[in-house]
Amino acid sequence: MGRKHTKSNLPQKVCPVCGRPFEWRKKWADCWDEVKYCSERCRRRR
């Protein structure tokens, strides 16, 4: 059974608040399309 993502090939997005790139996390597997912010802190600061 192969994994969907390898550590070197994870999807990335850029946080609109801090401008930093962040990578896919397993807890976001079901909602990656809706994830906009890299952290709770950035989500609150929008």
PDB file of N, CA, C, O and CB in Angstrom:
ATOM      1  N   MET A   1       0.842  -1.199   0.000  1.00  0.00           N
ATOM      2  CA  MET A   1       0.000   0.000   0.000  1.00  0.00           C
ATOM      3  C   MET A   1       0.878   1.250   0.000  1.00  0.00           C
ATOM      4  O   MET A   1       1.621   1.492   0.951  1.00  0.00           O
ATOM      5  CB  MET A   1      -0.953   0.005   1.227  1.00  0.00           C
ATOM      6  N   GLY A   2       0.791   2.030  -1.052  1.00  0.00           N
ATOM      7  CA  GLY A   2       1.590   3.245  -1.146  1.00  0.00           C
ATOM      8  C   GLY A   2       0.893   4.430  -0.508  1.00  0.00           C
ATOM      9  O   GLY A   2      -0.334   4.490  -0.438  1.00  0.00           O
ATOM     10  N   ARG A   3       1.676   5.341  -0.058  1.00  0.00           N
ATOM     11  CA  ARG A   3       1.105   6.559   0.527  1.00  0.00           C
ATOM     12  C   ARG A   3       0.789   7.557  -0.565  1.00  0.00           C
ATOM     13  O   ARG A   3       1.398   7.546  -1.635  1.00  0.00           O
ATOM     14  CB  ARG A   3       2.066   7.182   1.557  1.00  0.00           C
ATOM     15  N   LYS A   4      -0.153   8.405  -0.286  1.00  0.00           N
ATOM     16  CA  LYS A   4      -0.569   9.400  -1.261  1.00  0.00           C
ATOM     17  C   LYS A   4       0.504  10.492  -1.433  1.00  0.00           C
ATOM     18  O   LYS A   4       0.770  10.937  -2.549  1.00  0.00           O
ATOM     19  CB  LYS A   4      -1.905  10.026  -0.835  1.00  0.00           C
ATOM     20  N   HIS A   5       1.113  10.914  -0.318  1.00  0.00           N
ATOM     21  CA  HIS A   5       2.110  11.983  -0.356  1.00  0.00           C
ATOM     22  C   HIS A   5       3.386  11.500   0.322  1.00  0.00           C
ATOM     23  O   HIS A   5       3.329  10.806   1.337  1.00  0.00           O
ATOM     24  CB  HIS A   5       1.575  13.275   0.331  1.00  0.00           C
ATOM     25  N   THR A   6       4.525  11.864  -0.232  1.00  0.00           N
ATOM     26  CA  THR A   6       5.785  11.624   0.444  1.00  0.00           C
ATOM     27  C   THR A   6       6.245  12.942   1.053  1.00  0.00           C
ATOM     28  O   THR A   6       5.797  14.012   0.641  1.00  0.00           O
ATOM     29  CB  THR A   6       6.855  11.041  -0.533  1.00  0.00           C
ATOM     30  N   LYS A   7       7.132  12.864   2.026  1.00  0.00           N
ATOM     31  CA  LYS A   7       7.560  14.088   2.707  1.00  0.00           C
ATOM     32  C   LYS A   7       8.145  15.116   1.756  1.00  0.00           C
ATOM     33  O   LYS A   7       7.969  16.318   1.956  1.00  0.00           O
ATOM     34  CB  LYS A   7       8.574  13.757   3.769  1.00  0.00           C
ATOM     35  N   SER A   8       8.837  14.657   0.726  1.00  0.00           N
ATOM     36  CA  SER A   8       9.458  15.600  -0.191  1.00  0.00           C
ATOM     37  C   SER A   8       8.479  16.113  -1.248  1.00  0.00           C
ATOM     38  O   SER A   8       8.814  17.021  -2.009  1.00  0.00           O
ATOM     39  CB  SER A   8      10.646  14.952  -0.864  1.00  0.00           C
ATOM     40  N   ASN A   9       7.285  15.547  -1.302  1.00  0.00           N
ATOM     41  CA  ASN A   9       6.334  15.911  -2.351  1.00  0.00           C
ATOM     42  C   ASN A   9       4.967  16.281  -1.778  1.00  0.00           C
ATOM     43  O   ASN A   9       3.942  15.870  -2.323  1.00  0.00           O
ATOM     44  CB  ASN A   9       6.185  14.765  -3.342  1.00  0.00           C
ATOM     45  N   LEU A  10       4.935  17.050  -0.687  1.00  0.00           N
ATOM     46  CA  LEU A  10       3.672  17.466  -0.088  1.00  0.00           C
ATOM     47  C   LEU A  10       3.163  18.731  -0.781  1.00  0.00           C
ATOM     48  O   LEU A  10       3.957  19.594  -1.156  1.00  0.00           O
ATOM     49  CB  LEU A  10       3.839  17.708   1.436  1.00  0.00           C
ATOM     50  N   PRO A  11       1.854  18.842  -0.952  1.00  0.00           N
ATOM     51  CA  PRO A  11       1.305  20.072  -1.527  1.00  0.00           C
ATOM     52  C   PRO A  11       1.552  21.261  -0.590  1.00  0.00           C
ATOM     53  O   PRO A  11       1.588  21.103   0.630  1.00  0.00           O
ATOM     54  CB  PRO A  11      -0.210  19.912  -1.803  1.00  0.00           C
ATOM     55  N   GLN A  12       1.719  22.431  -1.167  1.00  0.00           N
ATOM     56  CA  GLN A  12       1.963  23.636  -0.376  1.00  0.00           C
ATOM     57  C   GLN A  12       0.970  24.722  -0.738  1.00  0.00           C
ATOM     58  O   GLN A  12       0.426  24.753  -1.841  1.00  0.00           O
ATOM     59  CB  GLN A  12       3.392  24.139  -0.582  1.00  0.00           C
ATOM     60  N   LYS A  13       0.747  25.616   0.218  1.00  0.00           N
ATOM     61  CA  LYS A  13      -0.032  26.836   0.003  1.00  0.00           C
ATOM     62  C   LYS A  13       0.712  27.967   0.688  1.00  0.00           C
ATOM     63  O   LYS A  13       1.611  27.722   1.493  1.00  0.00           O
ATOM     64  CB  LYS A  13      -1.507  26.699   0.553  1.00  0.00           C
ATOM     65  N   VAL A  14       0.348  29.198   0.377  1.00  0.00           N
ATOM     66  CA  VAL A  14       0.942  30.371   1.017  1.00  0.00           C
ATOM     67  C   VAL A  14      -0.129  31.029   1.877  1.00  0.00           C
ATOM     68  O   VAL A  14      -1.239  31.294   1.416  1.00  0.00           O
ATOM     69  CB  VAL A  14       1.516  31.378  -0.044  1.00  0.00           C
ATOM     70  N   CYS A  15       0.219  31.287   3.122  1.00  0.00           N
ATOM     71  CA  CYS A  15      -0.714  31.920   4.060  1.00  0.00           C
ATOM     72  C   CYS A  15      -0.919  33.383   3.657  1.00  0.00           C
ATOM     73  O   CYS A  15       0.062  34.110   3.493  1.00  0.00           O
ATOM     74  CB  CYS A  15      -0.184  31.820   5.532  1.00  0.00           C
ATOM     75  N   PRO A  16      -2.173  33.835   3.493  1.00  0.00           N
ATOM     76  CA  PRO A  16      -2.419  35.222   3.094  1.00  0.00           C
ATOM     77  C   PRO A  16      -2.112  36.242   4.194  1.00  0.00           C
ATOM     78  O   PRO A  16      -1.978  37.429   3.901  1.00  0.00           O
ATOM     79  CB  PRO A  16      -3.850  35.372   2.667  1.00  0.00           C
ATOM     80  N   VAL A  17      -2.000  35.809   5.445  1.00  0.00           N
ATOM     81  CA  VAL A  17      -1.733  36.728   6.550  1.00  0.00           C
ATOM     82  C   VAL A  17      -0.238  36.973   6.727  1.00  0.00           C
ATOM     83  O   VAL A  17       0.211  38.120   6.727  1.00  0.00           O
ATOM     84  CB  VAL A  17      -2.327  36.181   7.846  1.00  0.00           C
ATOM     85  N   CYS A  18       0.540  35.888   6.878  1.00  0.00           N
ATOM     86  CA  CYS A  18       1.964  36.051   7.154  1.00  0.00           C
ATOM     87  C   CYS A  18       2.826  35.880   5.911  1.00  0.00           C
ATOM     88  O   CYS A  18       4.004  36.239   5.925  1.00  0.00           O
ATOM     89  CB  CYS A  18       2.397  35.066   8.207  1.00  0.00           C
ATOM     90  N   GLY A  19       2.258  35.335   4.832  1.00  0.00           N
ATOM     91  CA  GLY A  19       2.997  35.181   3.590  1.00  0.00           C
ATOM     92  C   GLY A  19       3.944  33.996   3.546  1.00  0.00           C
ATOM     93  O   GLY A  19       4.698  33.841   2.585  1.00  0.00           O
ATOM     94  N   ARG A  20       3.916  33.160   4.568  1.00  0.00           N
ATOM     95  CA  ARG A  20       4.808  32.005   4.611  1.00  0.00           C
ATOM     96  C   ARG A  20       4.164  30.797   3.935  1.00  0.00           C
ATOM     97  O   ARG A  20       2.948  30.618   4.005  1.00  0.00           O
ATOM     98  CB  ARG A  20       5.178  31.666   6.063  1.00  0.00           C
ATOM     99  N   PRO A  21       4.974  29.976   3.284  1.00  0.00           N
ATOM    100  CA  PRO A  21       4.430  28.737   2.716  1.00  0.00           C
ATOM    101  C   PRO A  21       4.209  27.713   3.830  1.00  0.00           C
ATOM    102  O   PRO A  21       4.994  27.633   4.775  1.00  0.00           O
ATOM    103  CB  PRO A  21       5.384  28.161   1.625  1.00  0.00           C
ATOM    104  N   PHE A  22       3.140  26.937   3.709  1.00  0.00           N
ATOM    105  CA  PHE A  22       2.909  25.852   4.654  1.00  0.00           C
ATOM    106  C   PHE A  22       2.496  24.615   3.881  1.00  0.00           C
ATOM    107  O   PHE A  22       1.922  24.704   2.796  1.00  0.00           O
ATOM    108  CB  PHE A  22       1.831  26.236   5.704  1.00  0.00           C
ATOM    109  N   GLU A  23       2.797  23.452   4.460  1.00  0.00           N
ATOM    110  CA  GLU A  23       2.580  22.189   3.765  1.00  0.00           C
ATOM    111  C   GLU A  23       1.352  21.468   4.298  1.00  0.00           C
ATOM    112  O   GLU A  23       0.860  21.744   5.393  1.00  0.00           O
ATOM    113  CB  GLU A  23       3.805  21.297   3.896  1.00  0.00           C
ATOM    114  N   TRP A  24       0.881  20.542   3.492  1.00  0.00           N
ATOM    115  CA  TRP A  24      -0.243  19.684   3.823  1.00  0.00           C
ATOM    116  C   TRP A  24       0.036  18.927   5.114  1.00  0.00           C
ATOM    117  O   TRP A  24       1.158  18.481   5.354  1.00  0.00           O
ATOM    118  CB  TRP A  24      -0.533  18.706   2.677  1.00  0.00           C
ATOM    119  N   ARG A  25      -0.997  18.787   5.943  1.00  0.00           N
ATOM    120  CA  ARG A  25      -0.898  17.994   7.167  1.00  0.00           C
ATOM    121  C   ARG A  25      -1.979  16.929   7.144  1.00  0.00           C
ATOM    122  O   ARG A  25      -3.028  17.102   6.524  1.00  0.00           O
ATOM    123  CB  ARG A  25      -1.028  18.889   8.437  1.00  0.00           C
ATOM    124  N   LYS A  26      -1.713  15.840   7.818  1.00  0.00           N
ATOM    125  CA  LYS A  26      -2.660  14.731   7.795  1.00  0.00           C
ATOM    126  C   LYS A  26      -4.029  15.141   8.336  1.00  0.00           C
ATOM    127  O   LYS A  26      -5.051  14.660   7.847  1.00  0.00           O
ATOM    128  CB  LYS A  26      -2.114  13.565   8.601  1.00  0.00           C
ATOM    129  N   LYS A  27      -4.063  16.029   9.342  1.00  0.00           N
ATOM    130  CA  LYS A  27      -5.349  16.450   9.900  1.00  0.00           C
ATOM    131  C   LYS A  27      -6.172  17.263   8.896  1.00  0.00           C
ATOM    132  O   LYS A  27      -7.378  17.434   9.075  1.00  0.00           O
ATOM    133  CB  LYS A  27      -5.124  17.269  11.169  1.00  0.00           C
ATOM    134  N   TRP A  28      -5.521  17.765   7.838  1.00  0.00           N
ATOM    135  CA  TRP A  28      -6.227  18.514   6.795  1.00  0.00           C
ATOM    136  C   TRP A  28      -6.576  17.640   5.597  1.00  0.00           C
ATOM    137  O   TRP A  28      -6.985  18.162   4.560  1.00  0.00           O
ATOM    138  CB  TRP A  28      -5.385  19.693   6.338  1.00  0.00           C
ATOM    139  N   ALA A  29      -6.425  16.323   5.714  1.00  0.00           N
ATOM    140  CA  ALA A  29      -6.630  15.420   4.578  1.00  0.00           C
ATOM    141  C   ALA A  29      -8.026  15.564   3.970  1.00  0.00           C
ATOM    142  O   ALA A  29      -8.172  15.515   2.749  1.00  0.00           O
ATOM    143  CB  ALA A  29      -6.407  13.978   5.012  1.00  0.00           C
ATOM    144  N   ASP A  30      -9.046  15.740   4.799  1.00  0.00           N
ATOM    145  CA  ASP A  30     -10.425  15.818   4.307  1.00  0.00           C
ATOM    146  C   ASP A  30     -10.851  17.221   3.887  1.00  0.00           C
ATOM    147  O   ASP A  30     -11.860  17.380   3.199  1.00  0.00           O
ATOM    148  CB  ASP A  30     -11.362  15.319   5.363  1.00  0.00           C
ATOM    149  N   CYS A  31     -10.094  18.239   4.293  1.00  0.00           N
ATOM    150  CA  CYS A  31     -10.545  19.613   4.021  1.00  0.00           C
ATOM    151  C   CYS A  31      -9.433  20.499   3.457  1.00  0.00           C
ATOM    152  O   CYS A  31      -9.470  21.714   3.653  1.00  0.00           O
ATOM    153  CB  CYS A  31     -11.091  20.238   5.294  1.00  0.00           C
ATOM    154  N   TRP A  32      -8.453  19.929   2.766  1.00  0.00           N
ATOM    155  CA  TRP A  32      -7.320  20.700   2.247  1.00  0.00           C
ATOM    156  C   TRP A  32      -7.754  21.841   1.347  1.00  0.00           C
ATOM    157  O   TRP A  32      -7.123  22.898   1.355  1.00  0.00           O
ATOM    158  CB  TRP A  32      -6.383  19.794   1.488  1.00  0.00           C
ATOM    159  N   ASP A  33      -8.817  21.658   0.572  1.00  0.00           N
ATOM    160  CA  ASP A  33      -9.272  22.719  -0.333  1.00  0.00           C
ATOM    161  C   ASP A  33      -9.793  23.936   0.428  1.00  0.00           C
ATOM    162  O   ASP A  33      -9.732  25.052  -0.087  1.00  0.00           O
ATOM    163  CB  ASP A  33     -10.360  22.188  -1.257  1.00  0.00           C
ATOM    164  N   GLU A  34     -10.304  23.741   1.640  1.00  0.00           N
ATOM    165  CA  GLU A  34     -10.836  24.856   2.433  1.00  0.00           C
ATOM    166  C   GLU A  34      -9.785  25.530   3.307  1.00  0.00           C
ATOM    167  O   GLU A  34     -10.023  26.629   3.808  1.00  0.00           O
ATOM    168  CB  GLU A  34     -11.963  24.368   3.301  1.00  0.00           C
ATOM    169  N   VAL A  35      -8.631  24.900   3.504  1.00  0.00           N
ATOM    170  CA  VAL A  35      -7.588  25.461   4.374  1.00  0.00           C
ATOM    171  C   VAL A  35      -6.990  26.697   3.712  1.00  0.00           C
ATOM    172  O   VAL A  35      -6.537  26.642   2.569  1.00  0.00           O
ATOM    173  CB  VAL A  35      -6.474  24.405   4.671  1.00  0.00           C
ATOM    174  N   LYS A  36      -6.993  27.819   4.444  1.00  0.00           N
ATOM    175  CA  LYS A  36      -6.455  29.073   3.907  1.00  0.00           C
ATOM    176  C   LYS A  36      -5.286  29.603   4.726  1.00  0.00           C
ATOM    177  O   LYS A  36      -4.402  30.272   4.190  1.00  0.00           O
ATOM    178  CB  LYS A  36      -7.547  30.122   3.848  1.00  0.00           C
ATOM    179  N   TYR A  37      -5.278  29.308   6.020  1.00  0.00           N
ATOM    180  CA  TYR A  37      -4.298  29.898   6.931  1.00  0.00           C
ATOM    181  C   TYR A  37      -3.374  28.829   7.493  1.00  0.00           C
ATOM    182  O   TYR A  37      -3.776  27.675   7.641  1.00  0.00           O
ATOM    183  CB  TYR A  37      -5.001  30.642   8.073  1.00  0.00           C
ATOM    184  N   CYS A  38      -2.134  29.206   7.808  1.00  0.00           N
ATOM    185  CA  CYS A  38      -1.144  28.245   8.283  1.00  0.00           C
ATOM    186  C   CYS A  38      -1.356  27.851   9.736  1.00  0.00           C
ATOM    187  O   CYS A  38      -0.898  26.790  10.161  1.00  0.00           O
ATOM    188  CB  CYS A  38       0.237  28.810   8.113  1.00  0.00           C
ATOM    189  N   SER A  39      -2.045  28.692  10.505  1.00  0.00           N
ATOM    190  CA  SER A  39      -2.215  28.412  11.936  1.00  0.00           C
ATOM    191  C   SER A  39      -3.465  29.091  12.469  1.00  0.00           C
ATOM    192  O   SER A  39      -4.075  29.917  11.789  1.00  0.00           O
ATOM    193  CB  SER A  39      -0.981  28.877  12.733  1.00  0.00           C
ATOM    194  N   GLU A  40      -3.838  28.740  13.679  1.00  0.00           N
ATOM    195  CA  GLU A  40      -4.969  29.395  14.356  1.00  0.00           C
ATOM    196  C   GLU A  40      -4.674  30.887  14.562  1.00  0.00           C
ATOM    197  O   GLU A  40      -5.556  31.734  14.420  1.00  0.00           O
ATOM    198  CB  GLU A  40      -5.260  28.708  15.725  1.00  0.00           C
ATOM    199  N   ARG A  41      -3.429  31.184  14.894  1.00  0.00           N
ATOM    200  CA  ARG A  41      -3.045  32.576  15.119  1.00  0.00           C
ATOM    201  C   ARG A  41      -3.305  33.434  13.890  1.00  0.00           C
ATOM    202  O   ARG A  41      -3.864  34.526  13.992  1.00  0.00           O
ATOM    203  CB  ARG A  41      -1.577  32.663  15.508  1.00  0.00           C
ATOM    204  N   CYS A  42      -2.893  32.931  12.718  1.00  0.00           N
ATOM    205  CA  CYS A  42      -3.124  33.668  11.475  1.00  0.00           C
ATOM    206  C   CYS A  42      -4.615  33.724  11.135  1.00  0.00           C
ATOM    207  O   CYS A  42      -5.097  34.730  10.614  1.00  0.00           O
ATOM    208  CB  CYS A  42      -2.342  33.023  10.320  1.00  0.00           C
ATOM    209  N   ARG A  43      -5.335  32.660  11.425  1.00  0.00           N
ATOM    210  CA  ARG A  43      -6.770  32.660  11.157  1.00  0.00           C
ATOM    211  C   ARG A  43      -7.477  33.734  11.977  1.00  0.00           C
ATOM    212  O   ARG A  43      -8.388  34.399  11.484  1.00  0.00           O
ATOM    213  CB  ARG A  43      -7.371  31.283  11.459  1.00  0.00           C
ATOM    214  N   ARG A  44      -7.055  33.901  13.228  1.00  0.00           N
ATOM    215  CA  ARG A  44      -7.665  34.921  14.102  1.00  0.00           C
ATOM    216  C   ARG A  44      -7.252  36.342  13.686  1.00  0.00           C
ATOM    217  O   ARG A  44      -8.015  37.287  13.882  1.00  0.00           O
ATOM    218  CB  ARG A  44      -7.264  34.669  15.575  1.00  0.00           C
ATOM    219  N   ARG A  45      -6.060  36.496  13.118  1.00  0.00           N
ATOM    220  CA  ARG A  45      -5.534  37.823  12.765  1.00  0.00           C
ATOM    221  C   ARG A  45      -6.009  38.323  11.420  1.00  0.00           C
ATOM    222  O   ARG A  45      -5.770  39.483  11.086  1.00  0.00           O
ATOM    223  CB  ARG A  45      -4.041  37.798  12.771  1.00  0.00           C
ATOM    224  N   ARG A  46      -6.688  37.474  10.615  1.00  0.00           N
ATOM    225  CA  ARG A  46      -7.078  37.860   9.257  1.00  0.00           C
ATOM    226  C   ARG A  46      -7.539  39.257   9.215  1.00  0.00           C
ATOM    227  O   ARG A  46      -7.907  39.754   8.151  1.00  0.00           O
ATOM    228  CB  ARG A  46      -8.146  36.968   8.721  1.00  0.00           C
TER     229      ARG A  46
END
